[in-house]
Amino acid sequence: MTTHRLLLLPGDGIGPEVMGEVKRLIDWLNAAGIAKFETDTGLVGGAAYDAHKVSISEGDMAKVQDADVVIFGAVGGPKWDAVPYEVRPEAGLLRLRKDLALFANLRPAVCYPALTNVSTLKREAVEGLDIMIVRELTGGVYFGEPKTITDLGNGQKRAIDTQVYNTYEIERIGRVAFELAKKRKNKVTSMEKRNVMKSGVLWNEVMTQLHKREYPDVTLEHQLADSGGMMLVKRPKQFDVIVTDNLFGDMLSDIAAMLTGSLGMLPSASLGEVDVNSKKRKALYEPVHGSAPDIAGKSLANPIAMISSFGMALRYSFDMGDLADKVDAAIAAVLASGLRTADIKSEGATAASTTQMGEAILKELQKLHA
């Protein structure tokens, strides 16, 4: 049995709590002989700053490079608001994405049947929802140069962030979206702002050419990102795979999160290029939710997004799609039983702590393997 090396980076706030539930699942998989994982742990974000005065240490970056996969919790919180910008907690995550060249961010938005009444949208709008947002992750305005704040004198300053994309960056994220669509409903919607942004003009042009050249059998639609956001809350089930840039992907995926009822429900995968020799790719898996410092340490956090993120690792990094399906089925079964953490609590449901929810999901998974 192949041994897979995992680096766990719990981070800050609720990160360690939800990571604990993934660790419980990993330990059971090892003990049951279903899979073989070796785990190591490191510091990132505020936790790393407290220990080393950096957002991630060189020692932990070495662990990152040695691991097959990074499982990431969350970073940040008011405690570190005043630290220097270059070592802020979020800088650790940005470095991981950049150093590992994790250009493709997959953010599924699935509404479990038991949660159709939790979304703020009408049941008929979200029932059966299953969309995938593919966000370009290493380019665009978050990484473009120049990125400056200049003092102009007389109490005035000028801030500059630069939106930059090259053809190859758009092509490679486009291929990820088209390949995913071929395994789903065969439809891609590309979102940009070609009406006011030159990067949007290029994005639209490259996606159109890539589609015509390599994926003519997949349906391609183009939509302006602002109207796309509106349609996500008006008629979300019209979409299958949405592909977009770093900035718009960040915003649109958070909109999609609320279609499912809570940020605590959404996992994500960040993937690099496939190595031509090893056939492996660097990858980082993390929940979309933040560190939620207001509930940290209270066992109120929803671990489902974290557990689902590990499920995505099983699917996309370790070719364990059947096991990933069982993780999803276990989550659905627990939700159908009426167990709820505070963020998805509804009338008539049974309140559960972080640990209780994690234990319940593991028990359902064990039943599926009995």
SVG drawing of the C-alpha trace seen along z (x, -y; Angstrom):
<svg xmlns="http://www.w3.org/2000/svg" viewBox="-39 -70 53 75">
<polyline fill="none" stroke="black" stroke-width="0.4" points="0.0,0.0 1.4,-3.4 2.2,-5.7 1.0,-9.3 2.7,-12.1 0.5,-14.8 1.5,-18.1 -1.1,-19.5 -1.1,-23.3 -3.9,-24.1 -3.2,-27.8 -5.2,-30.2 -8.7,-30.6 -10.9,-27.6 -8.3,-26.0 -6.8,-23.7 -10.3,-22.6 -11.6,-21.6 -8.2,-20.1 -8.6,-17.8 -11.6,-16.2 -9.7,-15.5 -6.8,-14.0 -9.4,-11.7 -10.5,-10.5 -7.0,-10.0 -6.1,-8.0 -9.0,-5.7 -8.2,-5.2 -4.7,-4.2 -5.8,-1.9 -8.4,-0.2 -5.9,0.4 -8.0,-1.4 -5.2,-3.8 -1.7,-4.7 -0.9,-8.3 2.1,-9.8 1.3,-13.1 3.5,-16.0 2.4,-19.3 3.7,-22.9 2.9,-26.5 1.4,-29.1 -0.2,-32.5 -0.5,-34.1 0.7,-31.0 3.9,-31.1 4.3,-34.8 4.1,-34.3 6.7,-31.6 9.1,-32.9 8.0,-36.5 7.2,-35.3 4.0,-34.0 5.6,-30.6 9.2,-29.6 11.7,-28.2 11.7,-25.0 8.0,-24.5 8.4,-25.5 10.9,-22.6 8.2,-20.3 5.7,-21.7 8.0,-20.8 8.6,-17.3 4.9,-16.6 2.6,-15.0 -0.2,-17.3 -0.8,-20.2 -4.0,-20.2 -4.6,-23.8 -6.9,-25.2 -7.3,-29.0 -5.2,-32.0 -5.6,-35.5 -7.4,-37.4 -7.5,-40.7 -4.5,-39.7 -2.2,-40.2 -3.8,-43.3 -0.9,-45.5 2.0,-43.2 4.0,-44.4 2.2,-43.8 4.8,-41.5 4.5,-39.1 0.7,-39.3 -0.9,-35.8 -2.4,-35.8 1.1,-36.2 1.8,-32.6 -1.1,-31.3 -0.1,-33.5 3.5,-32.2 2.3,-28.6 0.2,-29.3 3.0,-31.1 5.9,-28.8 4.0,-25.6 2.6,-27.2 -0.9,-26.3 -2.6,-28.1 -6.0,-26.3 -8.4,-26.7 -11.5,-24.4 -14.4,-25.6 -17.4,-23.3 -20.8,-24.6 -23.1,-21.7 -26.4,-22.1 -27.1,-18.9 -30.8,-17.9 -31.1,-18.3 -29.9,-22.0 -32.2,-23.4 -34.0,-25.3 -30.8,-26.8 -29.9,-28.9 -31.3,-32.4 -32.6,-31.6 -35.8,-29.8 -35.8,-26.0 -36.5,-25.7 -33.5,-27.9 -30.9,-25.8 -32.4,-22.3 -30.0,-20.0 -27.4,-22.7 -24.0,-21.4 -21.6,-23.9 -17.8,-24.2 -16.0,-27.5 -12.5,-27.4 -10.5,-30.3 -7.1,-31.3 -4.9,-31.6 -1.4,-32.8 -1.9,-35.7 -4.1,-38.8 -4.4,-41.7 -3.2,-39.9 0.2,-39.3 0.6,-41.9 3.3,-44.6 3.6,-47.4 1.7,-47.1 2.4,-50.3 1.1,-53.0 2.8,-56.3 2.7,-59.4 1.9,-62.4 2.2,-64.9 -0.5,-67.3 -2.1,-64.3 -2.8,-62.5 -1.7,-59.0 -2.0,-56.9 -2.5,-53.1 -1.8,-50.9 -2.7,-47.3 -2.0,-45.9 -4.1,-43.4 -1.9,-41.3 -2.6,-38.1 -0.6,-36.4 -2.0,-34.1 -0.5,-30.9 -2.0,-31.7 -5.5,-31.9 -5.0,-28.9 -3.9,-26.6 -6.8,-27.5 -9.2,-27.2 -8.0,-23.7 -8.7,-22.8 -12.3,-24.1 -13.0,-22.4 -11.6,-19.0 -13.7,-19.2 -16.8,-20.1 -16.3,-17.0 -16.8,-14.9 -19.8,-16.9 -22.5,-18.6 -20.2,-19.6 -20.7,-23.4 -18.3,-26.1 -19.2,-29.8 -16.2,-32.2 -16.6,-35.3 -14.6,-38.6 -15.1,-42.3 -14.2,-42.8 -16.4,-45.9 -14.0,-47.9 -10.8,-45.9 -8.1,-45.1 -7.3,-41.9 -11.0,-40.9 -10.7,-41.5 -7.7,-39.1 -9.3,-36.6 -12.4,-36.4 -10.3,-36.2 -8.0,-33.4 -10.9,-31.4 -12.8,-31.6 -9.7,-30.5 -8.9,-27.6 -12.5,-26.4 -12.5,-26.4 -9.1,-24.8 -9.3,-22.1 -12.7,-21.8 -15.4,-22.4 -17.5,-19.6 -18.0,-21.5 -20.5,-24.3 -18.9,-27.7 -20.7,-30.8 -19.3,-34.2 -20.7,-36.4 -19.6,-39.7 -18.5,-38.9 -20.9,-41.4 -24.0,-40.1 -22.6,-36.6 -22.7,-37.4 -26.3,-38.5 -27.3,-35.3 -25.6,-33.2 -28.2,-34.4 -31.1,-34.7 -30.8,-31.4 -27.7,-29.5 -28.6,-26.1 -28.0,-27.4 -24.3,-27.1 -22.0,-24.0 -18.4,-25.0 -17.5,-28.7 -14.0,-29.8 -12.7,-33.3 -9.7,-35.2 -8.2,-35.6 -10.2,-38.6 -13.5,-37.7 -13.1,-34.1 -12.5,-35.2 -15.7,-37.1 -17.9,-34.8 -17.0,-31.7 -18.0,-33.5 -21.4,-34.3 -21.7,-30.7 -20.9,-29.7 -24.0,-31.3 -26.2,-29.4 -25.3,-26.3 -26.2,-27.9 -22.8,-28.6 -19.1,-29.2 -18.6,-26.2 -19.9,-23.9 -17.4,-24.8 -14.1,-23.0 -11.5,-23.9 -8.6,-22.4 -5.6,-24.4 -3.7,-22.5 -0.4,-22.9 0.8,-21.5 1.1,-17.7 4.8,-16.8 5.6,-15.1 7.9,-12.5 6.2,-11.6 2.7,-12.3 2.1,-14.0 1.1,-17.6 1.6,-19.8 -1.7,-20.5 -3.2,-22.3 -6.6,-21.6 -8.5,-24.1 -11.9,-25.1 -13.2,-28.4 -14.2,-29.7 -11.8,-32.0 -10.4,-31.6 -13.6,-32.9 -11.7,-34.1 -15.0,-35.1 -15.9,-31.4 -12.4,-29.9 -11.9,-27.5 -15.6,-27.1 -16.2,-23.9 -18.8,-25.8 -17.1,-25.6 -18.5,-23.5 -15.9,-20.9 -17.7,-19.8 -15.7,-22.1 -12.5,-20.9 -13.5,-17.2 -14.8,-17.8 -11.4,-19.4 -9.7,-16.2 -12.3,-14.4 -11.1,-16.5 -7.5,-15.4 -8.6,-11.8 -10.2,-12.5 -7.8,-14.8 -4.4,-13.8 -4.7,-10.1 -7.0,-8.6 -9.4,-7.5 -12.6,-8.7 -14.7,-5.8 -13.5,-6.8 -14.2,-10.4 -17.7,-9.5 -18.2,-7.7 -17.0,-10.8 -19.5,-12.9 -22.2,-10.2 -21.3,-10.2 -21.7,-13.9 -25.1,-13.8 -26.3,-11.1 -25.3,-13.0 -27.1,-16.1 -30.1,-14.1 -30.2,-12.9 -30.8,-16.4 -27.4,-17.1 -26.3,-20.7 -23.5,-23.0 -24.6,-26.5 -24.0,-28.0 -26.5,-25.7 -28.9,-25.2 -32.6,-25.3 -35.8,-24.7 -36.2,-21.1 -32.5,-20.2 -30.2,-18.8 -27.3,-21.1 -23.8,-19.6 -20.4,-20.8 -17.4,-20.6 -16.3,-17.3 -19.8,-15.8 -20.2,-16.6 -16.8,-15.1 -17.5,-12.0 -20.9,-11.5 -19.4,-11.8 -16.7,-9.3 -19.3,-6.8 -21.3,-7.1 -18.1,-6.5 -17.3,-3.4 -20.8,-2.0 -20.2,-2.4 -17.0,-0.3 -18.6,2.3"/>
</svg>
